Amino acid sequence: MTVSPPDVASKLRDFISTPFTAAFCAGGVAGAVSRTVVSPLERLKILYQVQGVGRNEYKMSVGKALAKMWRDEGWRGFMRGNGTNCIRIVPYSAVQFGSFNLYKRTLEGWTGHNLTSPERLLCGGIAGVTSVTFTYPLDIVRTRLSIQTASFASLARHEGKPPGMWPTMKLMYNTEGGLRGLYRGIVPTVAGVAPYVGLNFMVYESVRGYFTSPGEANPPWYRKLAAGAISGAVAQTCTYPFDVLRRRFQVNTMSGMGYQYTSITSAITTIIKQEGPAGLYKGIMPNLLKVAPSMASSWLSFEMTRDFLVSLGSESTDPI
């Protein structure tokens, strides 16, 4: 028995339009869109974060630092590491959104009611840990790529074209302890990503519900945009020190960075002692500047893509 092309297309549409598959695909699109929109600010944030005491190359305002990046490296400097970041963020966001919706539906099935804010926080936190565990090696490589061409006087400059994603990953694997080297900094990452993702989902769904008028199935796109910006700003500000620790540990073995932390406690005490409490918030300004366009474009592209994919089904299914 042969299956006709229309039947195959119909089955494919029905598969793509299932809530989990639609959320998974839409999450990947959302991640790539949001990271590309804010790539210059994302790279600048990393350069601020890894700059320890005594390093003054990027001790300047956001505007001047972006201008310096442009003078030194041009447009490529703005996009340095973004290709790897998109390769990472597509599966990261897809797993994050897909697993969140899976955990959410599972918990709703167990409890028999719509999730409360703490329950959303729990589902979001578990989804964050799930996604970061799957994609962490690409994240640490992205950090290395972001700083390898920066004008840090203490770092050796690459002659000619700098190594790309796979050569960098291979070098780290061979010289820094195999998988252990590719997962360096995973502990502070997980410690920060669980509350970050949990807060992000919890605040977004709470604000989105507040912006939804009685009797309205979905709020207009601009309200979704505002809800995404608010949720991102709250979540990232609350968990930002963990992000600084993550970046520091990701480059901890690179010579010339000026620090060699032995543990999370050692890192926190050293940063506070040498750089003050503000050291744990280095890069917060470009981070806040990118939060609104990043989270807003992420949530908007996610919901638009998901709603479109769900609408392809032969039977209408309420989006998650």
N, C-alpha and C positions, 0 to 999 in steps of 0.2 A: 504494500500500500504506500503510495507516494503522497507527500504533503505538498499541496499547491503553494506557490509563492504568496498568495494573499493570506493563506492560513498561517504561514511562517511570520509574515509581517504583523498579523493580528496578535499572535502569541507573544511576539517581541514587544509590541506596544503594551499589552497587558502586563508583561513582566516589568517593563520600565516604569509603568504607572503605579505599581504597588507602592504603598507609603514608604516602606523601608528603602527600596531601590531608588525611588525618586529623591528621598532625603540624602542617600549616600552620594548619588551623582551630583545633586545640587550643592552639597557640601564641598565637593572638589572644585566645582566652578567658583563658588564663593571664595574659597581660599586663594585661588590663583588671581582672581580679580582684585581682591583687597590688598594682597601683598604687592602687586605691580603698581597699584595706585600710589602707595606710600613708600616705595622702595628707597628713594633718597633719604627720607627721614628715618627709616628702619636701619639703614647702614650707619647713618650718623649717630643714632642711639647706641649702636654697638661700639663704635669708636670711642664715644664718651664713657661707656661702661667699663671697657677694658683698660682705660688710661689710669694707671695707678699714681701714687704720690710721686712728685718730681717730674711727671710727664706733662709738658705744656703745649704739645703740638696742636691739640684741639681744645685748649682752654680759652674758648671764645664763644661769642653768641651763636645762635643757630644760623642766622643769616650769613655771618662771616665764615662759619665753618662750611656751609654749603657752597659758598663762593670759592673757598680754598679747595674743596673737593673738585669743583668744576675746573679750576685753574690747573690743578695737579693731574687730573685724570680725564677731564671732559665728561661727556655723556656716559661713557662706560663706567666711570666712577660712581655715578648715581645708581646704575643698575648692577654694580658688582655683587655677585652672589645671588642675584634675584632669580636666575635660571634654576640654580640648585634649590633656592627657597620655594619656587613654584613646584618643582618636582617633589619636594618634601611636603609642601602645604596641601597639594591636591589629595594625596592619600591621608594626610593628617586630618584635614577638614572633613573629608569624606567619612573616615572612621569615626571622628568626633561627633558629627551630626547624625550619622547613621546609628552609632551605638547609643547616643543619647535618646533618640527616638525609640530604639529597641528597648532600652532600660525603662523609659518612660511608660511605654505601652505595657511592658511586663509588670511593672509596679502598679499601674492602674488596674490591671487584671487581678492582681493579688488583693488590692485594697477595695476595689469596687467603687472608687470615686475619683474625681479629678485630683491631681496631685496638689499638695500644699507647697508653700515656698520651701520649707526645709527638705521635702521630698524631691523637689526639683533640684535643689542644691546637691543632694546626694547623687542623683542620676547624672548631673553635669560633672561632678567631681570624678565619678567612676569613668565616665566617657573621656574626660581629659587624660586620666592615667592610661587608659586603653590606647588612645591615639598617640600619645608621646612615646610610649614604649615601642610601638611599631616603627616609628620614624625618627628616633633620636639620632642615629648615626648621620643622617642627612643634615640635621640641625647643627651638629658640631662642625661638620665640614663647611656648612654655610658660614659659620662664624669665622673659621680660619680663612676662607676665601675673602671675607669682607675686610680683613685687616692686613692681608699679605701685601697689598699694593699701597696701603696707607703710608703717609709720610711720617712715620714714627722713626726718629733718628736712631733709636736703639735696635731697630729691626733691620736685618739685611735686606736690601732691595733686590728684587729679581731682575736679572738681565733678560731682555726679550719678553716673550709672552709668558705670563705666570702660569703655573700648573692649574689644571681645571679640577672638576669635581672628582672624577674617578682616580686620577693620579694622586690627589691629596688624600683621598680615603685609603688608597693602597699604601701610601707612605705612612700614614698614621697606624694602620693595621700592622705593618711590618716593624715599625720602630717604637711603638708606644704600648705594646702588650696585647696585640690582637683585639678581640672584641672589647676587652676592658678599656682600651684606649678610645674606642669609638663610643663608649658609653660613659666616658668621664664627665662628671657633673650631673648625672642622671638623678641623684638623690635630691639636691636642692631644686632640680627641675620638677620632679614629681611633687615635692613638698609645696611648690608654688603653683603648679598647674592645676592640681585638684581644687583648691579654693578659688583659683582664677576662673576656671571653666565653670565651676559650680555657681559662683556669683554671677558670671556672665549670663548663663542660661536663666537663673532665677530672676535676676533684675530685668532681663529682656522680656521674659514672659509676663512678669508682674506689670511692667510699664506698658507693654503691648495691650494687656487686658484693660489697663486704666484708660488707654487711648481709644479703645473700641467702644463705640456708642451702643446703648442697649438695642438689641435686635439686629446688630450688624455682625455678619459672619467674619469679616476681616476689616481691619482699619485701612484707610488709604495709604498709598506708598510713602507719603511724606511723614506719616506718623510712625510707620515701621522704621524709616530712616532715623527719626529722632530717638526711638526706643533703642535702636542699635548703638547709636552714639552714646547715649546715657549709660547703657549697660557696660559698654567697653571702658568708658572713663572710670566708672566706679570700680570695676573688677581689676583693671590694671593698676590703679593708684593703690588699692589695698594690698596688692601682692607684689609690688614692684621690687622690693629688696631681694626677693627670691630670684628675679630675673637678672639682677646684677651679679648675684652669686653664681648663677648658671653660666653667664658669659665669662666670668673670671676663671672658673674651673675648666671651661672649655679650652682656654689658652694657657692654663696653669703650667704646662710643661714647655712652653715656647720660651727660648732664651731671649732675654732683652726686655721682657715685660715688667720686670722689677718686683715680682712677687712669686712665692712658691708656697702655697697653702697646703697644709697637711690634713685638714678636716674642716667641716663647716664651721665649727666653733672657732677654730683658729682663724678662718677667713673673716668671720664677723668681728672678732676682737681686734684683729690686725687692721681691718678697714676703719673701724671706729677710732682706734688709737692713732692711726697715721693720717686719716682723711676726715675724721669727725663723722657724726651721724649722717651728714649730707653725702658722704661717700656711698652710702647704701641707696641713694637716690640719684646717682649720676646718670644723666641722660633722660631724666624725667620730663624735661621740657619738650624735646622733639618727640618723645613718646606720647605726651598729651596732645601735641599738635597733630599727630597721626591717628590718634584714637578715633576721633569723629569720622574722618573720611574712610578709615580702614574698617571699623565696625559697621558703620552705616552702609557702605558698599557691600560688605560681606553679608549682612542680614538681608539687604534688599535683593542682591543677586541670588541668594539662597532661596528666598521665598518666591521670587519670580520664576526661577528655574524649576523649583519643586512643583509649584502650582501648574506650570506648563506641562511637566512630565505627567503629573497626576491626571491632567485633563485629557491625555492621550488614551486613557483606558476606555474600554467599551462600556464599563459601568462607572458612574461618578463615585468617587471616594473622597470623603472629607479630608483635606490636608491635615497633617498632624499639627 
